[in-house]
Structure formats: structure tokens, C-alpha cells
Amino acid sequence: MTSQEEEKDNFNSNIIDQGNFIIGLWRGFHESEGLTLYYGYQFRPDGSFLARHRIYQDKKSVEDITWQGEWQFRDNTLKLKGFNSKDKNQLATLEFKLTDTFKLAYETGSLSDAYQQMILNKLGQISTWTKINVTVK
């Protein structure tokens, strides 16, 4: 491994270890039992998050929920605790595992079984960034 590759690996490890990698926008969708599920998450630097889950059946919206709460990232596990913005009595806990391809895969939580296949992709994911050499004069 070259020193440039080692430097890149150390940089990526530090970002992920500190949770900085999680900050930003994450989205995904999948189909399950005749339903199409769309979800988007915004993870903020202060440890809060905002999420929107939309479920469609035959192109008709059957559920549209906005969640908000707190997030923690440790040991490649993202833990969320939040509530439905319209019904603060409806609470949710979720756990995602960071995959080796830098995606967040739903592991467990209080969401319905339809969410078992949930995988989030980061918008502007670091693994897709290209290196830019800049010369300052």
C-alpha cells in the first residue's frame, strides 16, 4: 500500500469514527409486498435528525410520516430515537449498520416489517468524490 493510499484510509477512518461521515442527507427506496417505500434522512452535526417516510400502493400514497429526534454513531452502528412530528406519542427506535460499501442498512427497530429491507445511500458520498489538485498562487 502506498503512503497516499494509507493517508486516504486513515482520513476515511477518522471521518467515520468521529461520526462526521453520517452528517448530511441519506435516501433510499425499496419495494415490499406490493408497496413502494421511499425514505430520506437528514443527520445534523448537533446530533439531531429529521426523516420522512412515504409509502405508496399502486401509485397512491398510503402513508407520509415525518420523524425527528436524536442520533448516535458508535462502532459502525447508527442508533436513532425519535417521534412522529404529527403525533409526539408515536415513538420509534432504529438501528442501522454501516456496510463495507458505506451504506446504512436497517438492522432492527420499532418500524413495521415493511422496512426490513431499508438501505440508505448518502448523497455526495465520500467514496464517490474525486480528488482535485488545487494550486494556490
C-alpha positions as CSV (number, residue, x, y, z in Angstrom):
1,M,0.0,0.0,0.0
2,T,1.4,3.4,-0.9
3,S,1.6,6.2,1.6
4,Q,-1.1,8.1,-0.4
5,E,-3.4,5.1,-0.1
6,E,-2.7,4.8,3.7
7,E,-3.3,8.5,4.1
8,K,-6.7,8.1,2.3
9,D,-7.6,5.1,4.5
10,N,-6.7,7.0,7.7
11,F,-8.7,10.0,6.5
12,N,-11.8,7.9,5.8
13,S,-11.4,6.0,9.1
14,N,-11.2,9.2,11.1
15,I,-14.3,10.7,9.5
16,I,-16.3,7.5,10.1
17,D,-15.0,7.0,13.7
18,Q,-16.0,10.6,14.6
19,G,-19.4,10.3,13.1
20,N,-18.7,13.1,10.7
21,F,-19.4,10.8,7.8
22,I,-23.0,10.4,9.0
23,I,-23.8,14.1,8.9
24,G,-25.7,15.0,5.7
25,L,-28.5,13.7,3.6
26,W,-29.3,10.0,3.1
27,R,-32.0,8.5,0.9
28,G,-33.3,5.2,-0.3
29,F,-36.3,3.2,-1.5
30,H,-37.4,-0.4,-2.0
31,E,-40.5,-2.4,-2.8
32,S,-42.1,-4.8,-0.4
33,E,-45.3,-6.8,-0.7
34,G,-46.9,-4.5,-3.3
35,L,-45.8,-1.4,-1.5
36,T,-43.1,1.1,-2.6
37,L,-41.3,2.8,0.3
38,Y,-39.3,6.0,0.0
39,Y,-37.3,7.4,2.9
40,G,-34.9,10.3,3.4
41,Y,-32.9,11.4,6.4
42,Q,-31.0,14.5,7.4
43,F,-28.4,14.0,10.1
44,R,-27.3,17.2,11.7
45,P,-24.0,18.0,13.5
46,D,-25.8,18.7,16.8
47,G,-26.9,15.0,17.0
48,S,-30.5,15.6,15.8
49,F,-32.2,14.2,12.7
50,L,-35.2,14.8,10.5
51,A,-36.7,11.9,8.4
52,R,-39.5,11.4,6.0
53,H,-41.1,8.1,5.2
54,R,-43.6,7.7,2.3
55,I,-45.4,4.5,1.4
56,Y,-47.2,4.1,-1.9
57,Q,-49.5,1.3,-3.1
58,D,-50.4,1.3,-6.8
59,K,-49.1,4.9,-7.1
60,K,-51.4,6.1,-4.4
61,S,-49.9,7.5,-1.2
62,V,-51.0,5.4,1.8
63,E,-48.6,6.9,4.5
64,D,-46.5,10.0,4.8
65,I,-44.7,10.5,8.1
66,T,-42.1,12.9,9.3
67,W,-39.9,11.8,12.1
68,Q,-37.5,13.8,14.3
69,G,-35.2,13.0,17.1
70,E,-31.6,12.2,18.1
71,W,-28.9,10.1,16.6
72,Q,-25.7,8.5,17.9
73,F,-23.0,6.7,15.9
74,R,-20.6,4.2,17.6
75,D,-18.8,1.1,16.4
76,N,-20.3,1.3,12.9
77,T,-23.8,1.3,14.4
78,L,-26.2,4.3,14.0
79,K,-28.9,4.5,16.7
80,L,-31.9,6.7,16.3
81,K,-34.6,7.6,18.8
82,G,-37.4,9.9,17.6
83,F,-41.0,10.7,17.4
84,N,-43.7,11.3,14.7
85,S,-43.9,15.1,14.1
86,K,-47.7,15.0,14.0
87,D,-48.1,12.6,16.9
88,K,-45.4,13.0,19.6
89,N,-46.8,9.9,21.4
90,Q,-45.7,7.7,18.5
91,L,-42.1,6.9,19.2
92,A,-39.6,5.0,17.1
93,T,-36.2,3.5,17.8
94,L,-34.0,2.3,14.9
95,E,-30.5,0.8,14.4
96,F,-28.6,0.9,11.2
97,K,-25.2,-0.8,10.4
98,L,-22.7,0.9,8.2
99,T,-21.9,-1.6,5.4
100,D,-18.5,-2.1,3.8
101,T,-19.8,-0.1,0.8
102,F,-20.6,2.9,3.1
103,K,-24.4,2.4,3.1
104,L,-26.7,2.3,6.1
105,A,-28.6,-1.0,6.4
106,Y,-31.6,-1.2,8.7
107,E,-30.8,-3.8,11.5
108,T,-33.6,-3.6,14.0
109,G,-36.2,-1.2,15.4
110,S,-39.8,-0.4,16.1
111,L,-40.8,0.2,12.4
112,S,-43.1,-2.2,10.6
113,D,-41.8,-5.3,8.8
114,A,-42.1,-3.4,5.5
115,Y,-38.9,-1.5,6.5
116,Q,-36.7,-4.6,7.0
117,Q,-35.1,-4.1,3.6
118,M,-34.3,-0.4,4.2
119,I,-30.9,0.8,2.9
120,L,-29.8,4.4,2.9
121,N,-27.3,5.9,0.5
122,K,-25.5,9.1,1.3
123,L,-25.9,11.9,-1.2
124,G,-22.5,13.2,-2.2
125,Q,-20.9,10.1,-0.6
126,I,-17.2,10.4,0.1
127,S,-16.4,7.2,-1.8
128,T,-17.6,8.8,-5.0
129,W,-15.7,12.1,-4.5
130,T,-12.8,12.6,-6.9
131,K,-9.5,14.1,-5.8
132,I,-8.9,17.6,-7.0
133,N,-5.5,19.1,-7.1
134,V,-5.6,22.8,-6.4
135,T,-2.7,25.2,-6.8
136,V,-2.9,28.4,-4.8
137,K,-0.8,31.4,-6.1
